[in-house]
């Protein structure tokens, strides 16, 4: 988070921001950063474990059916980025599926790392309900894992960088395979990460280095 501020001519809306943070199930130390240390929060995140992705997907389909909505086979309630888990939905998710995430408030200067395959959402002052997106990420909030709509607490500028760590290659590859089953008009149908190319060039570079140093490596 490289910038957080209040636009000229607008009120601080401190009480509204505080309510959003509290409703987001933030811990007391985080709340004190805002109320006592007077730090400016840019975004509120909820991050879930990658192992809970299928449970979250099943839950969102269930809620959609309850509201009389369709669940087309070539769409995905997470990758469609059309849901936001507000407090009521997060409570239901925990009670009915045993799934609970982590609430993180990102202040100015904070960095948020999102593991590959970890469903996540970020929001600000917008109202509750179906106001966000459900999607997924490979390391940041570009949708390569489940993630919801992004709103801000205050006006802010965030810098995001996607990367593939060796430990999470399998998650990125799995997500790429998931995208193939989405409709051709879906925004996530395209393989944005190009994980196969990443793997190929990583192996190619590693083999090249080993061959270039083959003589020195063979010495006793």
N, C-alpha and C positions, 0 to 999 in steps of 0.2 A: 504494500500500500504506500504509494509515493506522495499522495496528496489527499487531504481531507479538509473541507472548508464549508462555509455557509455562503451561498450566493448573495450578492448585494441586493438589498431591498426585501430580503426574506427574514422572518423571525427565526430564532434559534430552535424552537420546538423541542427543547430539552426534555420536557415531561413526556412527550410522545415517543422520543427516541428511547428514553429510559423504560417506558412501558413495553416497547418492542423487545428490548433486551431481556427484560424480566419474563415476558411471555414466551421468549425463546428458550427458557430453562437454563439461562446462564448461571454460573456459580457466583458466589458472593465476592470472591477476589476480582473477578472480571467486572462486576457491577461497581466495585470500589474504584477501579481504574477510571471509570467514567464519572462517578459522583464525587470522589475525593481527590483523585490525582488530576481530574479535569482533562483527561486525554480524549481525543475525538475519535469515535468509532466510525469506520467506513462501511463495514458489512457484517452481517450475522450469518454464520455457516452452521449447517448440520451435516455431519459426516457419519456414514455408516460403514460397517465392516463389509468387505467384498463378499464374504460367505453368506451374507443376508440378502443378497441381490434378488434371488428367486422368491424369497418370502415377501419382499417389498413389491415385486412385480405382481405376485398373486394377490396381495392386499389391494393394490391400486385397481386391478381388474375387478375385484369384488366390489369395491366402492363405486366404480363406474357402472356396474350392472345394477347396483342399488339405486343409482340416479337415472336409470333408463338409458344409458349410453352404450353404444356398440363397442366391441373389441375386435376390430378387423385383424385377420391373421398376418397381414403384411405391415402392421403397425405395432408399436411397443409402448406401453404406458410410461416407461422410463426414458427411452430414447426419443420419444415424441416431445419430451420436455414440456408437458402440458399440465403437470400437477405440482402443487405446493403442499407439503405436509405441515399444516398449521398445528396448533397445540392439541386440538381435539383429535385430529388424525394421527398425530404422533402418539397420543395416549392409547388410541385404539390399536395401533400397530404393536405397541408394547404389550397390551393386555391380551390381544388375540393371537399374536405370533411370537411374542417374547423378544422382539427386536427393539433395541434402544441404541441411539447414536450418541455423538458427542457434539455439544454446542460450543462454538468458538466465535468470539467477537474479534474481528480483525481491526485493530487500531492503526493509526498512522505509523509506518515503519515496520509493522508486523508482516511476517511471511507465513503463508499457509501451504503446507505440502499435502497433497491428496494422493494416496496410494492408488496404483492401477486397480481398476475394478471396484473402487469404493464409491457407492452411491452418495451423492451430496447435493445440497441445495444452499443457496445464499439469498438473503432477503433484507428488506429495510422496512419502511413505514407503511407499505401498502397493506390493504386490508387482508383478512384471513380468507381461507377457502382455496378455490382452484385458481390461484393467481400466479403460480410459478411453473417451473419446468421440472420434469424428472429426466435425468440423463446420466452419463457416466464419464469418467476421466482416467487418463493414463498417468497423471502425475500433477496436473493442475486442473483448472476448471473448464478447459475446452472439453466438449462433451464426448468423452471416450469411456465413460463410466456413468452410472446413474446420477443425474443432477437435476435440480429444480430451478425455477426461474430466479434470475439474479436482480435484486433491487438493492438500493443503497440506504444506509442510515443517514449519512450526510453526503453531500456531493463529494465525489472522490475519484481518483485516478488509480487504477490497479494495473500492474504489469504482470502478464502471465507468460509462462514458458512451459511448453510441453517437452517431455523427455522420456526416454525408455531406459530404465535400469535393468541390468542383467537379471536381477531377482524377479522382475515383473514382466518379462518378455511373454511368458505364457498367458498372462492376463490380457495383454495388449492384443496378442494373436487371437485369443478367444473372442474379444470384443469385435475385432475385424470380421470374424466369421458371423457374429450376430448381425452386423450391419448388412450383410449380403441378403438376409431374408426380409429386409425392409423394402417398401415399395420404391420403385425407381425414381419417384418424385420426392422421396423423403430427403430432408436436409442432411441426414446422417448416413445415407446409403453409400456415399463415396468413402473410400478408404483414405481418410485425411492423413493418417499417421504414416502410411506406407511401411508397415512393420516388417514385411518380407524384405523390402529393400534395405531397411535398417539392419536386419540380421545378416543379410548377404554381405553388405559392405563391412560390417563389424568383423565377420569371420575372414573376409578377404584381407583386411588390414592386419589382423592377428597372424594369419598364415604368412603374409609378406614379411612381417617383422621377424618371425621365427626363421624363415628362409634366409633373410639377410644376415642373421646372426648365427646361422647354423654351425659355422666353424668354431666360433667361440663357445657355443653351448655344448659341443661334443668334446671339449677338452676335459681331462680328468681333474 
